[in-house]
Structures are given as structure tokens and as C-alpha cells.
Amino acid sequence: MKEEGEYGLYGYRWVVLAAFMFVAAVTQLMWLNYAPITSQTQELMGVSEFKVVLLATMFPLVYIPVSIPAGFLIDRRGFRFAVLLGALLTTAFSFLRLFADNYALVLTGMIGISVGQPLVLNSITKMVSTWFPTRESALANGLGSLSLFLGMIVALALTPPLLKAFGEKDIASLRWVVLIYSLVSLAGLVLFALLGRARPPKPPERTESEALGEEVSINLAGLRSLFTLRNFRLLCVIIFIGNGSFVGLMQLIEKILKPKGIESSTAGNIGAVMVLAGVVGCVVLPSISDRLMRRKPFLLLAAGAAAPALFLIGALRNAAAIFVVGGLLGFFLLSALPVLLAFSEEVTGAALTGTATSMLLLLGNAGGVVVTLAMEAIKGATGGPEGSFFWAMVFLSLAFLAALLVAFRLREEGTPGKAVPPTP
């Protein structure tokens, strides 16, 4: 047990968080690079719509096998090593996509970037538990999550006009977009290498019963121990539905709104508004959660708001109304991610937080693959000649009702149960 004088709280923690946020935002910029310009990319590269959609789908697909090894690496080597490796992979493989007229090389580039993504994103709770006290956990996780949404906003809102500014009609315009985003990724790598310190001189005050630090032995037995925790199992179900639905919605947003007569640029802006509202939510709701030291009510609120909002997005045809509903959906749904991660961190303890986050994000991305394929299948069966996604959106709405029921079963206690890490 540490004495009070052995704890420290340093202003530099915000610098480390900001450097991490830059790199994390870049990973999301890469993920949705082609999503808002699916039709133009299809025409410029001379490939099918499926091949363009596959470029973004590689991210949740690759996340599944890479996430758990990434978590082990994070808990063994620390978040700085993992983030630097992830940023290096992101930058190197992003430049490979400059061969825009060669689909195989572009796909290889996206796969390489996808390998780097979990090394960065799964590090968030490890970085927070290393630099921030428990009373700031949800806020710090919220700001880290906010950066993901900022990257999405840039991809959704900036990519279409950027492509248009470079001509839009030939492959060189796509190369310019990729070059700009690759240089941004390089800047993030250099920034984190200079500013992302591995740990403070003294650790922050944490309330977890076992704060064993980054030197604890992590293996498959530790992973199995996580699933002895009832709350953790329930959080796995919630993130599978919640993150999976969000990934499906973001990847298919142009196709969802096109049958309503909404242009791709407007669809991108609707997605950007949704994510921008989530950015606001990630600042407001996690800070309230920290103040109250409650997590469950905010997860219930997110699932309860998402169910009707998704139904309305499927039913409405007016772009202005969809802007409003999408904003409300983003505010409540996206702000639930940092709260869920903080809940997980408190349930599992600091020693296993990297592995726990890796499992949660693995399931969230697996949900993205399943939900995207399910939405496409439902559209194919019920969409008719215009390719309507109405019944696919009803499916998402029902899924969130199921998530709401699962969230009701969460138990919030003063001293949550902890998974005990295995000894070497």
C-alpha cells in the first residue's frame, strides 16, 4: 500500500494526453478516408463498390486477430512503446496508398494501417491509469475518445471537398488527398515521439485494490480471469452492439441516405454532425459521471436514446430532420464509450486494463463487421429497387433495446470486484 506522499499529480499529463489524441485521431482519419467518397473512389480506381467498402471494413476485420496481442504488448511494454509502433505502421503504410491506381497496394496499405490501429487505441486506458488519478478517469478517457471522433469528423467533412479541390476527375486528385493525410500521420508520429513520456516520476492516486503497474506478467490466464467478472461480461455484450452499430452506420452512411435523395456531400456532413455532437458529449457526460462516480446510468441513457434515434434515421427522408436526430444520437451514444472504458478499468484494475480494453475493442470491431454485413443482407432482402436501409435501421434499433436490457443488469458497487492477475 502506498503512502500519500508516494503519489504525484503532474500538469504534464495533459501534454501526454494531447499527443496521444493526435495519433489516435489520425487512425480514424485513415479508417474513413474513402468512406465519404465511395462513389468517386470506385470510378477513379475502376473497381467495384464492394472493393471500396472493403478498404474501410479491413479495420474492424484486422482488429479482431490483432487486438489481444496488442493488449498483451501494451501491458508488458507500456503504452508509449505500443503507440509509437502503431503510429509508425500507420505512417509507413499510408504512404504506400499513393499507388492509387493499384488496388492491391492500396488494400495492403489499409491492412498495414489496420494493424497499427489497435496498438494505439487499446493504449488509452493504460495511458490514463499511468498518468491520471481515478477521479479523472472518465474525463481523460472521454478526451481520448473525443480525438477518435475528431478524426472521423475530418475524414467525413473534409475529404469530399478536398478531393473536389484537386480536380476529382482523375486519379491524381486521390493521390493528393492520401499524401496530405500521410503527412499528417508523420507529424503525429514525430509529436508523440517527442512528447509522449512513458510514466510520471510518481504514480497518480488510484482506488483500484491492485495497482500492480506495468511490470505484471500478462498471459492467457489473465485474459480468462477477466471473464470471471460479471460486469465485464455484460460490458462485452454492450460494446459489441453499441460500437458495432456505430461502425456499421459510419461505413454505410452514404448508402443509407442515398435512397432518400441525399447527396454524398450532405451525407458526409450528417455523419460529421453526428460525430461532432459526440465530441461535445464526450466532454460533458463523462465529467458528470466522474463527479457523481456513477457509470451505469449513462450507459442506460445511451442505449435508451439510440433505439428511437436509429429508427427515426431509417424512417425520415428530410435531411434537416436527420441532421437533428443524428446530432442527438451522436451526443448520447458516442459519449458512452469513455464511460464504458472507465467502468471496465475500475472493474478489472490497472494491471489488466490494457488487456481488458483490447478485448472490449476487439468485440466492438467484431460487432462492426457483423452489423455491417447484417445491414447489407437485410437491405438486399428488403430494400427493393432503390436499396432502402429502413429495415436494417429497425434491426439496429431493436439491437439497442437488447443492449438496454443488458445494461440494466450491471452492478455498480462502491468497491468493484477485481480480476487477480496471474503470477509468472
C-alpha positions in Angstrom: 0.0 0.0 0.0 1.4 3.4 -1.0 1.6 6.2 1.5 0.0 9.5 0.5 3.4 11.1 -0.3 4.2 8.5 -2.8 1.5 9.7 -5.2 2.0 12.5 -7.7 -0.2 14.6 -10.0 1.6 16.4 -12.8 0.3 19.0 -15.3 2.4 17.3 -18.0 -0.3 14.5 -18.0 -2.4 16.8 -20.3 0.6 17.1 -22.7 0.9 13.3 -22.9 -2.9 13.0 -23.4 -2.8 15.7 -26.2 0.0 13.9 -28.0 -1.9 10.6 -27.8 -5.1 12.3 -29.0 -3.3 13.5 -32.2 -2.1 10.0 -33.1 -5.5 8.4 -32.2 -7.3 10.9 -34.4 -5.1 10.0 -37.3 -6.1 6.3 -37.1 -9.7 7.3 -37.5 -8.9 9.7 -40.3 -7.3 6.7 -42.1 -10.2 4.4 -41.4 -12.8 6.6 -43.0 -10.5 8.1 -45.7 -12.5 6.5 -48.5 -16.0 6.1 -46.9 -17.4 9.6 -47.8 -16.1 9.4 -51.3 -17.1 5.8 -52.1 -18.7 6.6 -55.4 -15.8 8.8 -56.6 -13.2 6.3 -55.5 -15.0 3.5 -57.3 -14.9 5.5 -60.5 -11.3 6.8 -60.2 -9.8 3.4 -59.3 -12.0 1.5 -61.7 -13.1 -1.1 -59.0 -16.4 -2.3 -57.7 -18.3 -0.7 -54.8 -17.6 -3.8 -52.7 -13.8 -3.3 -53.1 -14.1 0.3 -51.9 -16.2 -0.7 -48.9 -13.7 -3.4 -48.2 -11.0 -0.8 -47.7 -12.8 0.6 -44.6 -14.0 -2.8 -43.5 -10.4 -4.1 -43.2 -10.1 -2.0 -40.0 -12.7 -3.9 -37.9 -11.7 -7.2 -39.6 -8.0 -6.8 -38.7 -8.8 -5.6 -35.2 -10.2 -9.0 -34.3 -6.9 -11.0 -34.5 -4.6 -8.2 -33.6 -6.4 -6.7 -30.6 -5.5 -9.3 -27.9 -1.7 -9.5 -28.8 -1.8 -5.7 -28.8 -3.2 -5.7 -25.3 -0.5 -8.1 -24.1 2.1 -5.9 -25.6 0.7 -2.7 -24.0 0.5 -4.3 -20.5 4.1 -5.7 -20.9 5.9 -2.8 -22.6 3.7 0.1 -21.7 1.6 2.5 -23.7 4.4 4.6 -25.2 6.1 1.6 -27.0 2.7 0.5 -28.4 1.6 3.9 -29.6 4.9 4.6 -31.3 4.8 1.2 -33.1 1.2 1.8 -34.1 2.0 5.4 -35.3 5.0 4.1 -37.3 2.9 1.4 -39.1 0.1 3.9 -39.8 2.5 6.4 -41.4 4.6 3.9 -43.4 1.6 2.1 -44.9 -0.3 5.3 -45.5 2.4 6.4 -47.9 2.0 3.0 -49.7 -1.5 4.1 -50.7 0.0 6.8 -53.0 0.0 4.0 -55.7 -3.7 4.8 -56.0 -4.1 3.1 -59.4 -3.0 -0.2 -57.9 -5.9 -1.6 -55.8 -3.7 -4.4 -54.4 -1.2 -1.9 -53.0 -3.9 0.4 -51.6 -5.6 -2.6 -49.9 -2.2 -3.7 -48.5 -1.7 -0.1 -47.2 -5.1 -0.2 -45.4 -4.3 -3.6 -43.9 -1.0 -2.3 -42.6 -2.6 0.8 -41.1 -5.3 -1.5 -39.6 -2.6 -3.5 -37.8 -1.3 -0.3 -36.2 -4.7 0.9 -35.1 -5.3 -1.4 -32.1 -1.8 -0.7 -30.8 -2.8 3.0 -30.5 -6.5 2.7 -29.5 -6.1 -0.1 -27.0 -3.5 2.0 -25.1 -6.0 4.6 -24.0 -6.9 3.1 -20.6 -3.2 2.2 -19.9 -2.2 5.8 -20.6 -5.0 7.1 -18.4 -4.2 4.7 -15.5 -0.5 5.6 -15.8 -0.9 9.4 -15.7 -4.4 10.2 -14.2 -6.0 9.6 -10.8 -9.2 7.6 -10.6 -11.3 10.8 -10.1 -10.3 11.9 -13.6 -10.6 8.6 -15.4 -13.8 9.1 -17.3 -12.9 12.6 -18.3 -9.4 11.5 -19.5 -11.0 8.6 -21.3 -13.6 10.9 -22.7 -11.0 13.3 -24.1 -9.1 10.4 -25.6 -12.3 9.1 -27.2 -13.0 12.6 -28.4 -9.9 12.5 -30.5 -11.2 9.5 -32.3 -14.4 11.4 -33.2 -12.4 14.4 -34.3 -10.5 12.2 -36.8 -13.8 10.9 -38.1 -15.2 14.4 -38.5 -12.2 15.4 -40.6 -12.5 12.3 -42.8 -16.3 12.8 -43.3 -16.4 16.5 -43.7 -13.0 17.4 -45.3 -12.3 14.5 -47.7 -15.1 15.2 -50.3 -14.3 19.0 -50.7 -10.5 18.2 -50.6 -10.9 15.7 -53.4 -13.0 18.2 -55.3 -10.4 20.9 -54.8 -7.8 18.7 -56.5 -10.0 18.0 -59.6 -12.0 15.0 -58.6 -12.0 13.7 -62.1 -8.6 11.9 -62.3 -6.5 9.6 -60.0 -4.0 12.4 -59.2 -6.7 14.1 -57.0 -7.0 10.9 -54.9 -3.2 10.8 -54.6 -3.1 14.4 -53.3 -5.7 13.5 -50.6 -3.7 10.5 -49.5 -0.4 12.5 -49.5 -1.9 15.2 -47.2 -3.3 12.6 -44.8 0.1 10.7 -44.8 2.0 13.9 -43.9 -0.4 14.5 -41.0 0.3 10.9 -39.8 4.0 11.6 -40.0 3.6 14.7 -37.9 1.6 12.7 -35.3 4.4 10.1 -35.1 7.1 12.8 -34.5 4.9 14.7 -32.0 4.3 11.6 -29.8 7.9 10.5 -30.0 8.9 13.9 -28.6 6.1 14.4 -26.0 4.7 11.1 -25.1 6.6 10.2 -21.9 6.1 6.6 -20.6 5.3 7.5 -17.0 5.4 10.3 -14.4 8.0 10.4 -11.6 5.4 9.3 -9.1 2.2 7.4 -10.0 -1.3 9.0 -9.6 -3.6 8.0 -6.9 -5.8 5.1 -8.0 -8.6 3.5 -6.0 -8.3 0.0 -7.6 -7.4 -2.6 -5.0 -4.5 -3.9 -7.0 -2.3 -1.3 -8.8 0.5 -3.6 -9.8 1.9 -1.3 -12.5 3.1 -2.2 -16.0 5.6 -4.9 -14.9 2.9 -7.6 -14.0 3.1 -10.8 -16.1 0.2 -10.9 -18.6 -0.9 -14.1 -20.4 -3.9 -16.1 -21.5 -4.7 -17.0 -17.9 -5.0 -13.3 -17.2 -7.3 -12.9 -20.1 -9.5 -15.8 -18.9 -9.7 -14.2 -15.4 -11.4 -11.1 -16.9 -14.4 -13.3 -17.9 -14.9 -14.4 -14.3 -16.2 -10.8 -13.7 -19.9 -10.5 -14.3 -19.8 -6.7 -15.1 -17.0 -7.3 -17.6 -19.0 -9.9 -19.5 -22.0 -7.6 -19.7 -19.8 -4.7 -20.9 -18.6 -7.0 -23.7 -22.2 -7.5 -24.9 -22.9 -3.8 -24.7 -19.9 -2.7 -26.7 -20.5 -5.4 -29.3 -23.9 -3.9 -30.0 -23.0 -0.3 -29.5 -19.7 0.1 -31.2 -20.7 -2.5 -33.9 -23.8 -0.4 -34.8 -21.8 2.8 -34.9 -19.1 1.3 -37.2 -21.8 -0.1 -39.5 -23.6 3.3 -39.6 -20.4 5.2 -40.4 -19.2 2.8 -43.1 -22.6 2.8 -44.8 -23.9 6.3 -44.2 -23.7 7.4 -47.9 -25.5 4.3 -49.0 -28.1 4.6 -46.2 -29.0 8.2 -47.2 -28.7 7.9 -51.0 -32.1 6.3 -51.5 -33.6 9.3 -49.7 -32.3 11.6 -52.3 -29.5 12.9 -50.1 -26.2 13.6 -51.8 -22.9 12.2 -50.7 -21.5 15.6 -49.5 -24.6 16.1 -47.4 -24.4 12.5 -46.1 -20.8 13.2 -45.0 -21.9 16.3 -43.2 -24.6 14.4 -41.4 -22.0 11.9 -40.3 -19.7 14.8 -39.2 -22.5 16.4 -37.2 -23.3 13.1 -35.5 -19.6 12.8 -34.5 -19.3 16.5 -33.6 -22.2 16.1 -31.2 -20.4 13.0 -29.8 -17.3 15.2 -29.2 -19.4 17.6 -27.1 -21.0 14.6 -25.3 -17.5 13.2 -24.5 -16.6 16.3 -22.6 -20.0 16.8 -20.8 -21.3 13.4 -19.8 -18.0 11.7 -18.6 -17.2 14.7 -16.5 -20.6 14.4 -14.8 -20.0 10.7 -14.5 -16.7 11.4 -12.7 -18.4 13.9 -10.4 -21.1 11.5 -9.4 -18.8 8.5 -9.6 -21.6 6.6 -11.4 -21.3 4.8 -14.7 -24.4 2.6 -15.2 -27.0 5.5 -15.6 -25.0 6.9 -18.6 -24.9 3.6 -20.3 -28.6 3.2 -19.9 -29.1 6.7 -21.2 -27.1 5.9 -24.3 -28.9 2.7 -25.2 -32.3 4.3 -24.4 -31.6 7.3 -26.7 -30.1 5.3 -29.5 -33.0 2.9 -30.1 -35.6 5.6 -31.2 -33.0 7.8 -32.9 -31.8 5.0 -35.2 -35.4 4.1 -36.1 -36.1 7.8 -37.0 -32.9 8.0 -39.2 -34.3 5.0 -41.1 -37.8 6.4 -41.4 -37.2 10.1 -42.0 -36.5 11.4 -45.5 -35.9 15.1 -44.7 -32.2 15.9 -44.5 -32.7 18.7 -41.9 -34.6 16.3 -39.6 -31.9 13.7 -40.0 -29.3 16.3 -39.0 -31.1 16.9 -35.7 -31.7 13.3 -34.9 -28.2 12.3 -35.9 -26.8 15.0 -33.6 -28.8 13.7 -30.6 -27.7 10.1 -31.4 -24.1 11.1 -31.5 -24.3 13.1 -28.3 -25.6 10.2 -26.2 -24.2 7.2 -28.0 -20.6 8.3 -28.5 -20.2 9.7 -25.0 -20.9 6.2 -23.6 -17.6 4.8 -24.9 -15.3 6.6 -22.4 -17.8 5.9 -19.6 -17.8 2.2 -20.5 -13.9 2.1 -20.7 -13.7 3.8 -17.2 -16.2 1.3 -15.8 -14.1 -1.5 -17.2 -10.9 0.0 -15.8 -12.5 0.1 -12.3 -13.8 -3.4 -12.6 -10.6 -5.0 -13.8 -7.9 -2.9 -12.0 -4.9 -1.1 -13.5 -2.7 -4.2 -14.1 -5.1 -5.7 -16.7 -6.5 -2.6 -18.2 -4.7 -2.9 -21.5 -5.8 -6.4 -22.0 -9.4 -5.6 -20.9 -9.6 -2.7 -23.3 -8.2 -4.8 -26.1 -10.9 -7.4 -25.6 -13.6 -4.8 -25.4 -12.5 -3.0 -28.6 -11.9 -6.4 -30.3 -15.6 -7.2 -29.6 -16.7 -3.7 -30.7 -14.9 -4.1 -34.0 -16.2 -7.7 -34.4 -19.6 -6.2 -33.9 -18.8 -3.7 -36.7 -18.1 -6.5 -39.1 -21.2 -8.5 -38.1 -23.5 -5.4 -38.1 -22.3 -4.1 -41.4 -22.8 -7.5 -43.1 -26.2 -7.9 -41.4 -27.3 -4.4 -42.6 -26.2 -5.2 -46.2 -28.0 -8.5 -46.1 -31.2 -7.0 -44.7 -31.1 -4.3 -47.3 -30.6 -6.9 -50.0 -33.6 -8.8 -48.8 -36.0 -5.9 -48.1 -34.5 -2.8 -49.8 -36.3 -3.1 -53.1 -35.0 -1.4 -56.3 -33.9 1.8 -54.5 -31.8 -0.1 -52.0 -33.6 1.2 -48.9 -32.0 0.5 -45.5 -35.2 1.1 -43.5 -35.5 -2.4 -42.1 -31.7 -2.5 -41.5 -32.2 0.5 -39.3 -35.1 -1.1 -37.5 -32.7 -4.0 -36.8 -30.2 -1.6 -35.2 -33.0 -0.1 -33.1 -34.0 -3.5 -31.8 -30.4 -4.3 -31.0 -30.1 -1.3 -28.8 -33.3 -2.3 -26.9 -31.5 -5.6 -26.2 -28.4 -3.6 -25.1 -30.6 -1.5 -22.7 -31.8 -4.7 -21.1 -28.3 -5.9 -20.7 -27.2 -2.6 -19.2 -29.9 -2.9 -16.5 -28.1 -6.0 -15.2 -24.9 -4.1 -14.5 -24.0 -3.8 -10.8 -22.4 -0.6 -9.6 -20.7 -1.1 -6.2 -18.5 1.0 -4.0 -15.6 -1.4 -4.4 -15.9 -3.4 -7.6 -14.6 -6.9 -7.8 -11.2 -7.2 -9.4 -9.6 -9.9 -11.6 -6.5 -11.1 -10.0 -3.6 -11.2 -12.4 -1.7 -14.4 -12.6 1.8 -14.7 -11.2 4.7 -15.6 -13.6 
